[in-house]
């Protein structure tokens, strides 16, 4: 019990800094980029691999969108300093698994760190992700148990932490809101595009022996930047993306 309490305290502290491990992972990958080579010596095979990594990250973004699009205000938030929940989410993807957002995060993270198909840095990053988020999940569960008492305990008893099950599927209590998704997730989408652009430029430049900027990821990051600027402006200066109760 003392070990669990210590991990919960660590998780509460780590929660405040959870945006930084992906930056550290990207830095580690870039430190290793000098060893980069095309997968199997084939540019085509390498492009296919990177496309699959991008699809995996996109799947993670989709999972997050399906969660965020159905949740009420002040739940499943991006609050940085402390846990917050005005309601207990138990429907939609939360009826399949207790931590759907972290499943989405994991898919995004794996898709990104596997982009350069460098085994040991990828393994180190994934292990770090697990150790970091394990503690955050324990802290979140302790907070929710204290906040919602028996309601949380009943839901947690029938809902697995990380491996989804369809046995207790419950339709989302709120309709899907694309505006809520756009308002809350535009940072994540652009961050993924930017990370893969940086990795692509670094890896191609290593192989070519000179600065090499590919067209596909350049277009992706420019479109992502334009969308980021538009959505950030709409969020901060207008009420277009605001949804009552979200």
VOVOLO-510053 format. One record per residue: residue in three letters; x, y, z of N, C-alpha, C in turn. Coordinates in steps of 0.02 Angstrom, whole numbers, plus 32768, in hexadecimal, padded with zeros to 4 digits. Each point is the difference from the previous one (the first is absolute). Layout:
# VOVOLO-510053
alaXYZXYZXYZ
...
//
This chain:
# VOVOLO-510053
unk802A7FC480007FD6803C8000802B803F8000
unk80397FFD8024802C803A8002801E800D7FBB
unk80117FCB7FDB801B80087FBD7FCC80207FD2
unk7FC27FE980047FCB801C7FD77FF6804B8011
unk8001801080417FF8804680148039802B7FE4
unk803C7FE48002803A80257FE57FF8800B7FB5
unk7FE87FCD7FDC7FF680067FB87FC980327FF0
unk7FCD8002802B7FCA80317FF6801A80478009
unk802A800A8032801D8043800B802D80137FC5
unk80277FD07FE88029800E7FC67FD580117FC3
unk7FC97FDB7FF97FD3800C7FC87FE080458002
unk7FEE8017803D7FE380438007803280357FEB
unk80407FF580108034802F7FEC800D7FFC7FB5
unk80057FC27FE6800E7FF77FB97FC8801A7FD4
unk7FC37FFF80197FC680177FDA800B80487FE8
unk802180288029800B80467FEE803180087FC6
unk802A7FCD7FF6803680057FCE7FF77FCD7FC8
unk7FC37FE87FF77FF77FC97FD1800980127FB7
unk800580407FF0800A80157FBB80497FFC7FEB
unk802E7FF7802F804780047FF080217FBE7FEC
unk7FEB7FC68018801F7FC27FEA80027FF67FB4
unk7FCB80127FDA80067FF97FB78038802A7FE3
unk800D803B801D8037802A7FE980437FDE800E
unk80067FE1803B803D7FDC8011800A7FC47FD2
unk7FCA7FDE7FF080047FC77FD2801780167FBB
unk7FE580377FE88015801A7FBF804A80128000
unk8017801E8037804780128006802C7FC27FFE
unk7FEB7FCA802280267FC27FFF80047FE37FBA
unk7FC880017FDC80007FE77FBB802E80287FD4
unk800080428009802B802A7FD6804A7FF68010
unk80107FEF803F80457FF1801280197FC17FDC
unk7FD27FD47FEE80127FC27FDF7FF980037FB4
unk7FEB80387FE67FF080037FB8803D7FF57FD4
unk803C800B801B803D7FF47FD980087FB87FEC
unk7FDD7FD2802180047FB87FF07FC87FEC7FCF
unk7FDA802F7FE97FC47FF07FD880137FE57FBB
unk7FD87FD07FE980057FE67FBC7FBB7FEA7FEA
unk7FF67FFB7FBF7FBF7FE97FE77FF27FB98018
unk7FC27FF380107FEC7FBE8017800D7FCC7FC9
unk802A7FCF800F80127FCD7FCF8026801C7FC5
unk801B803D80078024801F7FC97FD480197FC8
unk7FBF8002800B7FCF80127FCC7FDB803F8014
unk800280337FD57FDA803D800D7FB57FF28000
unk7FE97FD47FD47FB97FEF7FFE7FEA7FDF8040
unk80267FCE80187FEE7FDF803E80008031803B
unk8030802E7FFE8004803280357FC2802D8000
unk7FEB80157FC47FC5802A7FFA7FC17FDC8018
unk7FFB7FBF7FF07FC77FD880177FFF7FFC804C
unk803B7FF4801E80057FFD80497FEA8042801F
unk801880387FE67FEE8040801C7FB680107FF7
unk7FE47FEA7FC87FB880087FF57FD97FD98034
unk80167FC3800F7FDD7FD78033800680218045
unk803A801D800F80098024803F7FD1803B8004
unk7FF980247FC87FD280397FFF7FB87FE98009
unk7FEE7FC77FE37FBC7FE580097FF47FEE8049
unk80327FE380217FF97FED80467FF5803F802B
unk802880347FF27FF7803F80257FBB801E7FF2
unk7FEA7FFC7FC17FBE801A7FEE7FC97FDA8024
unk80097FBE80097FD07FD980257FFC80188048
unk803A800F801D8001801C80447FDC80428005
unk8009802B7FCD7FDC80407FFF7FB57FF57FF9
unk7FED7FCD7FD97FB97FF07FF87FE27FE98042
unk80247FD680257FE87FE980417FF5803C802E
unk8030802C80027FF9803C80297FC380297FEB
unk7FF780077FBE7FC780277FE77FBD7FE18015
unk7FFC7FBE7FFD7FC27FDD80137FF28008804A
unk8034800780287FF6800D80477FEB8048800C
unk8029802E7FE77FF68047800D7FBE80197FE2
unk7FEC7FE37FC87FC380167FDF7FC07FF28027
unk80047FD480327FC47FEC80257FFF80158049
unk8038801C80198003800D80487FE680458012
unk7FE78009803D7FE980428017803A802C8015
unk7FF0803D801180318030801680227FEA8040
unk80408012800680287FF3803C80097FB6800F
unk80027FD77FCB80147FBA8006802E7FF07FC6
unk802B7FCF8009802F7FEC7FCB8023803D7FE3
unk8016802D802C801980407FEA804A80027FF5
unk8017803B7FE88046800C7FF5801D802B8038
unk7FDC8004803980198027803980457FE78013
unk802D802F800C80467FEE800780177FF78049
unk7FE08021802F801C800380437FE47FCC8030
unk7FC27FEC7FF87FE27FD280307FC67FDA7FE1
unk7FED7FC980217FC77FD97FE97FC080288008
unk7FD17FF57FD17FC0802380047FCB7FD67FDE
unk7FC77FF980207FC97FDA7FE27FBF80158022
unk7FD4801F7FDA7FBF8014801A7FCC7FC97FF7
unk80107FCE7FD77FD37FC77FF6802A7FC27FF2
unk7FE57FC6800E80237FC17FF47FEA7FE67FBC
unk802F7FFB7FD17FF07FE57FBE7FFD7FB48003
unk7FC77FE47FEF7FF87FB680027FE07FE57FC0
unk7FF1802C7FD07FE07FE97FC2802F80097FC5
unk7FEA7FE97FC5802B80037FC6803E7FD58009
unk803980197FEB803E7FDA800780117FF38049
unk7FE6802A802D800C7FF480487FD97FC4801A
unk7FD17FE67FDA7FDE7FC3801480277FC27FE9
unk8032800B7FD5802A7FC97FE780417FFA8027
unk801A803880168042800280208004803F802B
unk80267FFD803780018039802E802C80397FE8
unk80307FF17FD5803080347FEB800580057FB4
unk7FCA800F7FDE800280037FB7802E80367FE4
unk800580388023802D80357FE880487FEA8000
unk80147FD9803280457FEA8003800E7FC97FCD
unk7FCC7FDA7FED80097FD17FC9800D80277FC0
unk7FD980357FF5800C802B7FC78046801E8001
unk80158018803A8043801C800780367FCD7FF0
unk7FF57FC2801780317FCB7FF480077FF17FB6
unk7FC97FFD7FDC80037FF37FB8802580397FDC
unk7FF1803D80148023803A7FE3804B7FFB800E
unk80117FF0803E80467FFE801580267FC97FDC
unk7FE37FC57FFC80227FC87FDF8008800F7FB5
unk7FCC801B7FE1800580127FBA803880317FF3
unk800B802D802E803480337FF780467FE5800E
unk80097FDD803880447FE9801280177FC77FD3
unk7FD17FDC7FE080127FCA7FD28010801A7FBA
unk7FF780407FF58006801E7FBD80447FF27FE1
unk80358000802980447FF67FE780177FB78005
unk7FD37FD48014800D7FB8800980457FF28020
unk800E80248035803D7FF680277FEC7FDC8040
unk80117FBF80077FE17FD68034800B80188048
unk803F800B80148009800C80487FE780448016
unk800880367FDA7FE1803F80177FB47FFA8004
unk7FE37FDC7FD07FB77FF780027FEC7FDA803F
unk80267FCB80107FF07FD8803B800880298040
unk803580298004800A802B803A7FC780328008
unk7FEC801E7FC87FCA803180027FBE7FE18015
unk7FF17FC57FE67FC17FDF801180007FEB804A
unk80397FE6801880057FEF80477FF7803E802B
unk802080377FEC7FF8803E80257FB880188000
unk7FDE7FFA7FC77FBA80137FFC7FD67FD88032
unk800D7FBF80027FD97FD5802D800C80128049
unk803F800880148010800F80467FE380448014
unk8002802F7FD37FE78044800D7FB47FFF8007
unk7FDF7FE27FCF7FB780037FFF7FE07FCF8031
unk80247FCB80127FE67FD380347FF380268040
unk802E802B80127FF98027803D7FC980357FF9
unk7FFC801F7FC67FCB80317FF57FBB7FDF8004
unk7FF97FC47FE47FC07FDD80027FEE7FEE8048
unk80307FEA80277FF37FF180477FE9803F8025
unk802180387FF27FEC803F80217FBA80157FEB
unk7FF07FF87FC07FBD80117FE87FCB7FD58021
unk800E7FBF80047FCF7FD3801E7FF6800F804A
unk8035801180237FF9801380477FD6803F8007
unk800B80307FD37FD9803E80027FB77FF27FF2
unk7FF17FD87FCD7FBB7FF17FEE7FDD7FD88037
unk80257FD2801F7FE27FD880367FED802D803B
unk802A803080107FF1802E80367FC7802F7FED
unk800080157FC17FCF80327FE97FBB7FE27FF8
unk7FFB7FC27FE77FBE7FE47FEF7FED7FC28029
unk802D7FEA802A7FEF7FCA802F7FE77FC07FE0
unk7FC67FE880177FE67FBF7FEA7FEF7FFF7FB6
unk7FEC80397FE47FF180037FB8803E7FEE7FD7
unk8039801A8016803E7FEF7FDD80127FB6800B
unk7FF97FE8803D80137FBB80107FD67FCF7FD7
unk7FC0800D7FF87FD57FD37FD9801580007FB7
unk800C803B7FE5801680057FBA80447FDF7FF6
unk802F800E802D80447FE47FF980007FB48006
unk7FD37FE580297FFD7FB8800A7FEC7FDA7FC1
unk7FD880207FD57FE87FDD7FC4802480167FC0
unk802B803480068020801B7FC5804C7FF68004
unk801E7FDE7FD080487FF48003802880417FF8
unk803D800080198029803C7FFE801880107FBA
unk801A7FCE7FDC8021800E7FC07FEC7FD27FC7
unk7FE57FC5800E7FEC7FD27FCA7FB580057FF8
unk7FE8801E7FC97FB9800C7FF87FD67FC07FFE
unk7FC4800480197FCF7FCA7FFB7FBD801E7FEC
unk7FDB7FDB7FD77FBF80187FE87FC67FEA802D
unk800E7FDB80357FCB7FE380287FD28034801F
unk801A803980117FD8803380237FF980407FD7
unk80017FF87FBE7FFB803C7FD57FC280298011
unk800A804080067FCA802F800D8006803B7FD0
unk7FCA800F7FE0800080377FD0801480428022
unk8028802A7FDD80148040801F7FC580288018
unk8007801F80397FC88026801D7FF680437FDC
unk803380177FDD7FFB803F7FDA800E7FF37FB7
unk7FE180267FD2800E7FF77FB9804780177FEF
unk80197FE77FC9804480127FEB800280497FEA
unk803380238017800880477FEF8043800B7FDD
unk7FFD800B7FBF803E800C7FDA802080428017
unk7FD880308014801C8040801780297FF68040
unk7FE87FD4802C80267FF2803D80427FDF7FEF
unk80007FD37FD0803D7FDF7FEA803180327FE3
unk7FE8802A7FD3802C80327FE0801D80308034
unk7FD88013803080178030803380357FE1802D
unk7FFA7FC0800F802B7FE18032803A7FD67FE4
unk7FFB7FED7FC080317FD17FE7802E801B7FC9
unk7FF8803F7FED8029801A7FC8804A80008011
unk8012800A803F80477FFD8013801E7FBC7FF4
unk7FDB7FCB801180197FBD7FF8800C7FEF7FB7
unk7FD180127FD580077FF07FB9803D80227FE2
unk800880408010803A80247FE480417FE5801E
unk80007FEE8040803D7FE6801F80177FC07FDF
unk7FD17FD47FEE80127FC27FDE801D800F7FBB
unk7FDF802B7FDA801980127FBE804580208004
unk800A802C803180418021800780367FCE8013
unk7FF17FD3802F80327FCE801680157FD47FC6
unk7FD07FE97FD880117FD47FC8802480277FC9
unk7FF0803F7FF7802480297FD0804A80078015
unk800B800E804080458007801980267FBF7FF8
unk7FE17FC8801180217FBF7FFA800E7FEF7FB7
unk7FD280117FD4800A7FF27FB8803980297FE4
unk8002804180108036802B7FE880447FE7801B
unk80027FF08040803F7FEA801E80187FBE7FE2
unk7FD27FD17FF680147FBF7FE6801380037FB6
unk7FDA80247FD8801080077FB9804180267FF6
unk800C80328029803E80267FFB803C7FD58011
unk7FF77FD2803080357FD2801280117FD27FC6
unk7FCE7FE47FE0800B7FD27FC8801E80257FC4
unk7FE5803B7FF1801680257FC580438025800A
unk8012800B803F803E8024800D7FFA804B7FF7
unk7FC380187FFB7FF280487FF97FB9800C8018
unk7FEF803F800A7FBC801080157FCE7FE87FCC
unk7FD17FD880177FCE7FE47FD27FBB80078020
unk7FD580257FDF7FBC800C80197FCF7FE17FCF
unk7FDF7FC980157FD17FDE7FD47FBF80257FF9
unk7FDE7FF87FC77FC380267FF37FC47FEB802A
unk7FFA7FBF800E7FC37FE780227FFB801D8047
unk80357FF980277FFD801980458003804C8003
unk801E801F7FCD800080497FFD7FB880197FF7
unk7FDC7FE17FD17FB980127FF67FD87FF4803F
unk800C7FC580207FDB7FEE803C800A80338037
unk803F8015800B800E802E80377FE780467FF0
unk800280147FC07FE680427FEE7FB480038006
unk7FDE7FCB7FEB7FB77FFD80087FEF7FFE804B
unk80277FD980267FF67FFD8048800A80448022
unk803380247FE9800E8042801D7FC780317FF0
unk7FE87FFF7FC27FC9802C7FED7FC27FF0802A
unk7FF17FBF80087FC67FEC8028800980158049
unk803D7FF88019800F801280467FF4804B800B
unk801980297FD27FF7804880077FB780157FFD
unk7FDB7FE17FD17FB980107FF97FD97FEC803F
unk800B7FC280167FDA7FE7803A801480248040
unk803F8010800780168024803B7FE080468002
unk7FFC80207FC67FE080417FFD7FB57FFB8010
unk7FDF7FCE7FE37FB97FF7800D7FF37FF2804A
unk802C7FD8801F7FF77FEF8046800A803D802D
unk803180287FF180128037802E7FD980407FF3
unk7FEA800A7FC37FE280417FEF7FB67FFD7FEE
unk7FE57FC37FFA7FB97FFA7FEF7FE07FCB802C
unk7FBE7FF87FF87FDC7FCC80257FE87FC87FD2
unk801B7FFF7FC27FE97FD07FCE80097FB88017
unk80387FF28022800F7FBB80147FE57FEF8045
unk7FE1802F80217FE57FF280437FBD7FDC7FFB
unk7FF87FCF80297FC27FD980027FE680018048
unk7FC28010800A7FE38004804380097FBE8025
unk801C8003803C80097FC58029803A7FD47FEC
unk802A80187FD180397FD77FEA804280218013
//
